[in-house]
Amino acid sequence: MPRFIYTVQDSEGNVTTGSMESEDEDSLVNTLQNKGYFILSIQSEKESAKGLFALKKKAGGKVSGREIVFFGEQIATLVAGGVPLVRALSLLAENSENKALQTVLFQITKDVSAGSTLHKALEKHPDIFDDIWVSLVAAGEVSGQLPLVLRQITKYKEMQEEIKGKIITAFAYPTVLFLMSMGVLFYFVIFIVPVFAQIFKDFGLKLPLVTKMVMGFSYIIQNYWLMMIISSIAGYWTFKMYIKTEAGLLTWNKFLFSLPGLGGFIKNMQYERCLTTMSTLLKSGVSIINSLAVLENAFKKNLIIQGALKKAKNEITSGKAISESFKRTGVFPAFVTDMMLMGEESGKLPDMIDVLSGYYKEQINQFLRRFSAIIDPILMLGIGAIIGTVVMSVYIPIFQLSQIKGN
């Protein structure tokens, strides 16, 4: 009979860990519940014997943004409905279909039931619950408005996932179309062109420049494909190592911001994320200094925005106005700082920042709509021109052969 290790809580709130033999997990659950225990976690001794490494591996699995949004909605609903926090966490852990998230939720439940605050329990799992989660929950616990704050977190994360989904949708079809077209093109160049190249060589034809270029490309791919793959992998690895350095990441950020056509879109995405997060933090009762500290950490991968936020935070700490501090960074548009000034003067800064984030959301949506409408015909024309050139490079010599045969 298998042995299980369990963690339970009694009616007085005391947490106990023990082990017991049982036919299966369901039987053990019934036994413990009949004794009046509230179950926090159950694990077979065989799984537990795998050790800490196995637990970390299980807990370190993939948890999607949508699953975190769904968790936020559920915990907010349960807590707002009067369900005790520990009970709400336990219910969500027991019913989670994602094993990685389930393991984390059981651990959070155990920590909270042992007396930890929720934000401290979340803080132990930064891969799933980022600084924004931790800061907002801490503000909700201090203010006594945890259900309201949880709903604000959910709304914020849901908006971010919605934008991410729109971007993926806009770029998915063009990417698939491009990859499929390149696949067909490479197949033609690698397997079809060499056959005709040999025929043209046997006949001693004088080939046009475009045919020579296509056949030269085919020869390079056929004879140096391994070197090309190794070079591509080495180049990718070198690039990844380079952008892990501060100078490399800053250079990459500047390059993205300066891209023709896409640079403005990338900037708008960063502004929207920054303003939406700031608005959510301020509305939840987090101070402007703490909000900027959280944002600093959230923009680790964009040193331009991170540097601007750090500079603004230092300016505000020294006593300068919020709008003036942001203006002095030289990163945020005048439109943003002017609106912040109006928000400061009216005493409605969070609402004004919310208006700004809405403006940038609309800018992003407009770009995606235009991009979807324009990219398809551009891709069709571009890919058609490339494939047409390759086909014509083979057809022209064939036409010459037909003339030789006629003569």
Summary of the structure (lengths in Angstrom):
residues: 407
radius of gyration: 29.9
end to end distance: 91.4
largest distance: 104.4
contacts: 1186
relative contact order: 0.07
helix: 77%
strand: 5%
